[in-house]
Amino acid sequence: MIYEELKNRIIKNFKIIGSGKILGGLLSALTLLIIGRFLGVKEFGIFSIVISIVEILNIIFSLRVWDTSVKFIGENIASKNLASKYLSYSFILSSTSSIFSCLAILILTLFLPIESLDISEDIKKFILIYSFAVLFISSNETIDGVLRTFDRYKEIFKINIITNLFRFCLILFLLLSNSINISYCLGLYVLTYFFGLVLRFFILSNVLKNNEIKINFLDLPEKREKINFLKFMLNAHFSNILNLANDKNLGVVVVGFIVGPFYAGLYRAARAIVKIIRRIMDPVLEIVFPELVKLEAEKDFKNYKKIIVDSTKLVSISSMVIGLTIFIFAPNIISIFFGEQFLDSESALKILIFAMIAHNASYWVNPSMLSLGRPDYLSLLTIVTTTVYCISLYFMVEPLKADGAAASLVIRNLTTLILGTYLYTKIIPNKS
């Protein structure tokens, strides 16, 4: 494959999906802006803690299928029959594990004394409401992965815009009807996930029809193929469980439990603002992973390494430019988006900028480990970074509050970058 052709295809897809991510991100930020402003810092903190608790539990109970689907379907894309079998098997696994995850979260919530955590007297009710979102999350991720495999980034662009616009319209409806509270906000998030699943199924049906691929739940891979799929998926899932220590969930929960929902609200607001930096990385990750899988299958490691280097440069430089802008105008951005009641989140916001730049610079670590067939290295990396992050949170959150969680994330992301680079240099010479 000529590298320039590959590079041009990646840039073209980046423009499409990147535009969708940015526009979708703006709508998502506006949604959080409205929720944060009208709930206030403490209530917004409770809202964030509930979402984080459910998503942490879902990571444990629901199988991570999408990246395994991308790998196995991508490697067998020329064989429509085999691709169809892996696709059908992926949907069976994602849907059944989602149902199990939802039931497990409901049972735990009903029978464990969660209300004794002194977060909110209605914490159990809030968790029960949001737990239904997990019925749709895994299937949504799997469909997005399949669409990437078939190079259908325009469809992903449409999905991002439409689902975020749908959620934004729902929050506007709550605002106009003067009905904004935690329960309704959580409910509209669940409804948006369901709407997104329906939309994705319609789009996927057309894509599969055009590619003459059918979903047949009675025609699945052979036993050995199933075993290989499950082994790879369970390794990735194990790494994902170990990766509970991430900026999206554990930091919010730890801050909320140790120093209270007020500081969790500040941390969540700061993280919502720096999310624009991560939005640069997301489309690159989604585009590059299927390409790495194909290049690994073709044993084209020259272009494989070029993609990683060039895309990392692009992501890092873009992240630093946007990060510097946010750093300079931090107080103004906080006031405009969330109001003066959130100004105490400024220091956490500035620290998180460095965390996100380090995070984006290491975006390639996970997809490279998976595409090179080394989920064991990914598990090792995750164990180390999770341990480092948890220790940092333990020692830093109580004295520094939201700033401590942000600083812990900087340490974690730098650890990922350094150790990931070392492991990559151990693998790639043996492949070249």
C-alpha positions as CSV (number, residue, x, y, z in Angstrom):
1,M,0.0,0.0,0.0
2,I,1.3,3.5,-0.9
3,Y,1.7,5.5,2.3
4,E,0.4,8.8,0.8
5,E,-2.9,7.1,-0.2
6,L,-3.3,5.7,3.3
7,K,-2.4,9.1,4.9
8,N,-4.9,10.9,2.6
9,R,-7.6,8.5,3.5
10,I,-7.0,8.9,7.2
11,I,-7.0,12.7,6.9
12,K,-10.2,12.6,4.9
13,N,-11.9,10.4,7.5
14,F,-10.5,12.6,10.3
15,K,-12.1,15.7,8.8
16,I,-15.4,13.9,8.6
17,I,-15.5,12.2,12.0
18,G,-13.5,15.1,13.7
19,S,-16.2,17.6,12.6
20,G,-18.8,15.3,14.0
21,K,-16.9,14.9,17.3
22,I,-16.4,18.6,17.7
23,L,-20.0,19.6,16.8
24,G,-21.3,16.7,19.0
25,G,-18.9,17.8,21.7
26,L,-20.2,21.3,21.7
27,L,-23.8,20.1,22.0
28,S,-22.7,17.8,24.8
29,A,-20.9,20.6,26.5
30,L,-24.0,22.9,26.2
31,T,-26.1,20.1,27.7
32,L,-23.7,19.8,30.7
33,L,-23.6,23.6,30.9
34,I,-27.4,23.8,31.4
35,I,-27.4,20.9,33.8
36,G,-24.5,22.3,35.9
37,R,-25.9,25.9,36.0
38,F,-29.4,24.8,37.1
39,L,-28.4,22.0,39.5
40,G,-25.6,23.9,41.2
41,V,-22.2,22.6,42.2
42,K,-23.3,20.0,44.8
43,E,-26.2,18.6,42.9
44,F,-24.1,18.5,39.7
45,G,-21.5,16.6,41.7
46,I,-24.2,14.0,42.8
47,F,-25.3,13.7,39.2
48,S,-21.7,13.0,38.1
49,I,-21.1,10.5,40.9
50,V,-24.1,8.5,39.9
51,I,-23.1,8.3,36.3
52,S,-19.6,7.3,37.2
53,I,-20.7,4.6,39.7
54,V,-23.0,3.0,37.0
55,E,-20.3,3.2,34.3
56,I,-17.7,1.7,36.6
57,L,-20.0,-1.3,37.4
58,N,-20.8,-1.7,33.7
59,I,-17.1,-2.0,32.9
60,I,-16.9,-4.8,35.3
61,F,-20.1,-6.7,34.4
62,S,-20.5,-6.0,30.6
63,L,-18.1,-7.6,28.2
64,R,-16.0,-5.3,26.1
65,V,-16.7,-6.5,22.6
66,W,-16.2,-3.7,20.1
67,D,-12.4,-3.7,19.7
68,T,-12.4,-7.5,19.3
69,S,-15.1,-7.2,16.7
70,V,-13.0,-4.6,14.8
71,K,-10.0,-6.8,14.9
72,F,-11.7,-10.1,13.8
73,I,-14.1,-8.6,11.2
74,G,-11.3,-6.3,9.9
75,E,-8.9,-9.2,9.4
76,N,-11.6,-11.2,7.6
77,I,-13.3,-8.4,5.7
78,A,-12.6,-10.1,2.3
79,S,-14.6,-13.2,3.5
80,K,-18.2,-12.0,3.7
81,N,-19.4,-15.3,5.2
82,L,-16.8,-15.2,8.0
83,A,-17.3,-11.5,8.6
84,S,-21.0,-12.1,9.0
85,K,-20.4,-14.9,11.5
86,Y,-18.2,-12.7,13.7
87,L,-20.6,-9.8,13.4
88,S,-23.5,-12.0,14.6
89,Y,-21.4,-13.4,17.4
90,S,-20.4,-9.9,18.5
91,F,-24.0,-8.8,18.8
92,I,-25.0,-11.9,20.8
93,L,-22.1,-11.3,23.3
94,S,-22.7,-7.6,23.6
95,S,-26.5,-7.8,24.1
96,T,-26.5,-10.7,26.6
97,S,-23.7,-9.2,28.6
98,S,-25.5,-5.8,28.7
99,I,-28.6,-7.5,30.1
100,F,-26.5,-9.3,32.7
101,S,-24.8,-6.0,33.6
102,C,-28.1,-4.2,34.0
103,L,-29.5,-6.9,36.2
104,A,-26.3,-7.1,38.3
105,I,-26.3,-3.3,38.9
106,L,-30.0,-3.3,39.8
107,I,-29.5,-6.2,42.3
108,L,-26.5,-4.6,43.9
109,T,-28.2,-1.2,44.2
110,L,-31.3,-2.7,45.8
111,F,-29.5,-4.9,48.3
112,L,-26.4,-2.9,49.3
113,P,-26.7,0.0,51.8
114,I,-25.5,2.6,49.3
115,E,-27.5,5.4,50.9
116,S,-25.2,5.1,54.0
117,L,-22.4,6.7,51.9
118,D,-23.7,10.1,52.8
119,I,-23.7,11.4,49.2
120,S,-27.5,11.9,48.9
121,E,-30.5,10.3,50.5
122,D,-31.8,9.6,46.9
123,I,-28.6,8.0,45.6
124,K,-30.2,4.6,45.3
125,K,-33.0,5.9,43.2
126,F,-30.7,7.8,41.0
127,I,-28.5,4.7,40.4
128,L,-31.6,2.6,39.6
129,I,-32.7,5.1,36.9
130,Y,-29.3,5.4,35.2
131,S,-28.6,1.7,35.3
132,F,-30.9,1.1,32.4
133,A,-28.4,3.0,30.2
134,V,-26.1,0.0,30.2
135,L,-28.6,-2.0,28.2
136,F,-27.6,0.0,25.2
137,I,-24.0,1.2,25.7
138,S,-22.1,-2.0,24.6
139,S,-24.2,-2.5,21.5
140,N,-23.7,1.1,20.5
141,E,-20.0,0.7,20.8
142,T,-20.0,-2.5,18.8
143,I,-22.0,-0.9,15.9
144,D,-19.7,2.1,15.8
145,G,-16.7,-0.3,15.6
146,V,-18.3,-2.2,12.7
147,L,-19.0,1.1,10.9
148,R,-15.4,2.1,11.2
149,T,-14.3,-1.3,9.8
150,F,-16.4,-0.6,6.7
151,D,-14.9,2.9,6.4
152,R,-18.4,4.5,7.0
153,Y,-17.3,7.6,8.8
154,K,-20.0,9.8,7.3
155,E,-22.6,7.7,9.0
156,I,-20.7,8.0,12.3
157,F,-20.7,11.8,11.8
158,K,-24.5,11.7,11.4
159,I,-24.9,9.6,14.5
160,N,-22.7,11.9,16.6
161,I,-24.6,15.0,15.6
162,I,-28.1,13.6,15.7
163,T,-27.8,11.8,19.1
164,N,-26.2,14.8,20.8
165,L,-28.7,17.2,19.2
166,F,-31.5,14.9,20.5
167,R,-30.1,15.0,24.0
168,F,-29.7,18.8,23.8
169,C,-33.3,19.2,22.7
170,L,-34.5,17.0,25.6
171,I,-32.5,19.2,28.2
172,L,-34.0,22.3,26.6
173,F,-37.4,20.9,27.0
174,L,-36.7,20.3,30.7
175,L,-35.4,23.8,31.0
176,L,-38.4,25.4,29.3
177,S,-40.8,23.3,31.4
178,N,-38.9,24.2,34.6
179,S,-38.3,20.5,35.3
180,I,-34.5,20.2,35.6
181,N,-33.6,17.8,38.5
182,I,-31.2,14.9,38.8
183,S,-33.8,12.2,38.1
184,Y,-35.0,13.8,34.9
185,C,-31.5,14.5,33.7
186,L,-30.4,10.9,34.2
187,G,-33.6,9.7,32.5
188,L,-32.9,11.8,29.4
189,Y,-29.4,10.3,29.2
190,V,-30.9,6.8,29.2
191,L,-33.4,7.8,26.5
192,T,-30.6,9.2,24.4
193,Y,-28.7,5.9,24.6
194,F,-31.8,4.0,23.4
195,F,-32.4,6.5,20.6
196,G,-28.8,6.1,19.5
197,L,-29.1,2.4,19.4
198,V,-32.2,2.5,17.2
199,L,-30.6,5.1,14.9
200,R,-27.4,2.9,14.6
201,F,-29.4,-0.2,13.7
202,F,-31.1,1.6,10.8
203,I,-27.8,2.9,9.5
204,L,-26.0,-0.4,10.0
205,S,-28.7,-2.3,8.2
206,N,-28.1,-0.2,5.1
207,V,-24.3,-0.6,5.3
208,L,-24.6,-4.4,5.6
209,K,-27.1,-4.5,2.7
210,N,-24.7,-2.6,0.5
211,N,-21.9,-4.9,1.4
212,E,-24.0,-8.1,1.0
213,I,-23.5,-9.1,4.6
214,K,-26.3,-10.6,6.6
215,I,-26.7,-11.0,10.4
216,N,-27.7,-14.6,11.1
217,F,-27.7,-15.5,14.8
218,L,-27.9,-19.2,13.9
219,D,-24.8,-19.1,11.7
220,L,-21.9,-18.4,14.1
221,P,-18.1,-19.0,13.9
222,E,-16.7,-22.5,14.4
223,K,-15.7,-23.7,17.8
224,R,-12.0,-22.8,17.5
225,E,-12.8,-19.4,16.0
226,K,-15.1,-18.7,18.9
227,I,-12.4,-19.7,21.3
228,N,-9.9,-17.4,19.7
229,F,-12.4,-14.5,19.7
230,L,-13.3,-15.1,23.3
231,K,-9.7,-15.3,24.4
232,F,-8.8,-12.1,22.8
233,M,-12.0,-10.4,24.0
234,L,-11.5,-11.6,27.6
235,N,-7.9,-10.2,27.6
236,A,-9.2,-6.9,26.4
237,H,-12.1,-7.0,28.9
238,F,-9.7,-7.8,31.7
239,S,-7.6,-4.8,30.7
240,N,-10.7,-2.7,30.7
241,I,-11.6,-3.8,34.2
242,L,-8.2,-2.9,35.4
243,N,-8.5,0.4,33.6
244,L,-11.3,1.5,36.0
245,A,-8.8,4.1,37.1
246,N,-9.6,6.5,34.3
247,D,-10.4,10.2,34.2
248,K,-14.0,9.7,33.4
249,N,-15.1,7.7,36.4
250,L,-12.9,6.8,39.3
251,G,-11.6,10.3,39.9
252,V,-15.1,11.7,40.3
253,V,-16.2,8.9,42.6
254,V,-13.1,9.1,44.8
255,V,-13.4,12.9,45.1
256,G,-17.1,12.6,45.9
257,F,-16.7,9.9,48.6
258,I,-13.6,11.4,50.3
259,V,-14.2,15.2,50.2
260,G,-17.9,15.4,49.1
261,P,-20.1,15.9,46.1
262,F,-19.3,19.7,46.0
263,Y,-15.7,19.0,45.0
264,A,-16.8,16.2,42.7
265,G,-18.9,18.8,40.9
266,L,-15.9,21.1,40.6
267,Y,-13.8,18.3,39.2
268,R,-16.5,17.2,36.8
269,A,-17.0,20.7,35.5
270,A,-13.2,21.1,34.9
271,R,-13.1,17.7,33.1
272,A,-16.1,18.7,30.9
273,I,-14.2,21.8,29.7
274,V,-10.9,19.9,28.9
275,K,-12.9,17.3,27.1
276,I,-12.5,19.4,24.0
277,I,-8.8,18.5,24.0
278,R,-9.7,14.8,24.1
279,R,-12.1,15.3,21.2
280,I,-9.0,15.8,19.1
281,M,-7.8,12.3,20.0
282,D,-11.1,10.4,19.7
283,P,-11.5,10.5,15.9
284,V,-7.8,9.7,15.4
285,L,-8.1,6.6,17.6
286,E,-11.3,5.4,15.9
287,I,-9.8,5.9,12.4
288,V,-6.3,4.6,13.1
289,F,-7.2,1.4,15.0
290,P,-8.9,-0.4,12.0
291,E,-6.0,0.8,9.7
292,L,-3.4,-0.7,12.1
293,V,-5.4,-4.0,12.2
294,K,-5.3,-4.1,8.4
295,L,-1.6,-3.2,8.2
296,E,-0.7,-5.8,10.8
297,A,-2.6,-8.4,8.8
298,E,-0.7,-7.4,5.6
299,K,2.6,-7.4,7.7
300,D,3.2,-3.8,6.4
301,F,5.1,-2.6,9.5
302,K,6.9,0.2,7.7
303,N,3.6,2.1,7.1
304,Y,2.4,0.8,10.5
305,K,5.1,2.7,12.3
306,K,4.7,5.8,10.1
307,I,1.0,6.1,10.9
308,I,1.7,6.0,14.7
309,V,4.5,8.7,14.5
310,D,2.7,11.1,12.1
311,S,-0.7,10.8,13.9
312,T,0.9,11.3,17.3
313,K,2.6,14.5,16.1
314,L,-0.7,15.8,14.8
315,V,-2.6,15.0,17.9
316,S,0.1,16.3,20.3
317,I,0.6,19.7,18.5
318,S,-3.2,20.3,18.2
319,S,-3.7,19.4,21.9
320,M,-1.0,21.8,23.0
321,V,-2.5,24.7,21.0
322,I,-6.0,24.2,22.3
323,G,-4.7,23.5,25.8
324,L,-2.7,26.7,25.9
325,T,-5.8,28.7,24.8
326,I,-7.9,27.1,27.6
327,F,-5.1,27.7,30.1
328,I,-4.9,31.5,29.3
329,F,-8.7,32.0,29.4
330,A,-9.6,29.5,32.1
331,P,-11.6,31.9,34.4
332,N,-13.5,33.3,31.5
333,I,-14.4,29.9,30.1
334,I,-15.5,28.6,33.5
335,S,-17.7,31.7,34.0
336,I,-19.3,31.5,30.6
337,F,-19.9,27.8,30.6
338,F,-20.8,27.0,34.2
339,G,-21.1,30.3,36.0
340,E,-19.1,32.0,38.8
341,Q,-20.2,29.3,41.3
342,F,-17.7,26.9,39.6
343,L,-14.7,29.3,39.6
344,D,-13.0,27.3,42.3
345,S,-12.4,24.6,39.6
346,E,-9.9,26.8,37.8
347,S,-6.8,25.2,39.3
348,A,-8.1,21.7,38.6
349,L,-8.9,22.7,35.1
350,K,-5.3,24.0,34.5
351,I,-3.8,20.8,35.8
352,L,-6.2,18.7,33.7
353,I,-4.9,20.4,30.6
354,F,-1.5,18.8,31.1
355,A,-3.2,15.4,31.9
356,M,-5.1,15.6,28.6
357,I,-2.1,16.5,26.5
358,A,-0.2,13.5,28.0
359,H,-3.3,11.3,27.4
360,N,-3.5,12.3,23.7
361,A,0.2,11.8,23.2
362,S,-0.2,8.2,24.3
363,Y,-3.4,7.5,22.3
364,W,-1.7,4.9,20.1
365,V,-0.6,2.6,23.0
366,N,-3.8,0.6,23.4
367,P,-4.6,0.2,19.7
368,S,-1.0,-0.8,18.9
369,M,-1.0,-3.5,21.6
370,L,-4.3,-4.9,20.4
371,S,-3.6,-4.8,16.7
372,L,-0.2,-6.4,17.3
373,G,-1.9,-9.3,19.1
374,R,-0.4,-8.5,22.6
375,P,-3.4,-8.0,24.9
376,D,-1.1,-9.5,27.6
377,Y,1.2,-6.5,27.4
378,L,-1.9,-4.2,27.5
379,S,-3.0,-6.0,30.7
380,L,0.5,-5.5,32.2
381,L,0.5,-1.8,31.3
382,T,-3.0,-1.3,32.7
383,I,-2.1,-3.0,36.0
384,V,0.9,-0.7,36.5
385,T,-1.0,2.5,35.5
386,T,-4.0,1.6,37.6
387,T,-1.9,0.9,40.7
388,V,0.0,4.2,40.2
389,Y,-3.2,6.1,39.8
390,C,-5.0,4.6,42.8
391,I,-2.0,5.3,45.0
392,S,-1.8,8.9,43.8
393,L,-5.5,9.4,44.4
394,Y,-5.2,7.9,47.9
395,F,-2.5,10.3,49.0
396,M,-3.5,13.4,47.0
397,V,-7.3,13.8,47.0
398,E,-7.9,14.4,50.7
399,P,-5.3,17.3,51.1
400,L,-5.7,18.8,47.6
401,K,-9.4,17.8,46.8
402,A,-10.2,18.3,43.1
403,D,-6.7,19.4,42.3
404,G,-5.4,16.2,43.8
405,A,-7.5,14.1,41.4
406,A,-6.3,16.2,38.5
407,A,-2.6,15.8,39.5
408,S,-3.1,12.0,39.9
409,L,-4.4,11.9,36.4
410,V,-1.2,13.6,35.1
411,I,0.9,11.0,36.8
412,R,-1.2,8.2,35.4
413,N,-1.1,9.4,31.8
414,L,2.6,10.1,31.9
415,T,3.1,6.5,33.2
416,T,1.0,5.2,30.3
417,L,3.1,7.1,27.8
418,I,6.5,6.1,29.2
419,L,5.7,2.4,29.9
420,G,3.7,2.1,26.7
421,T,6.6,3.4,24.6
422,Y,8.9,0.9,26.2
423,L,6.6,-2.1,25.6
424,Y,6.1,-1.0,22.0
425,T,9.8,-0.9,21.3
426,K,10.0,-4.5,22.7
427,I,7.3,-5.8,20.4
428,I,7.8,-4.0,17.1
429,P,11.4,-5.2,16.3
430,N,10.2,-8.8,16.3
431,K,7.4,-7.9,13.9
432,S,9.4,-5.9,11.4
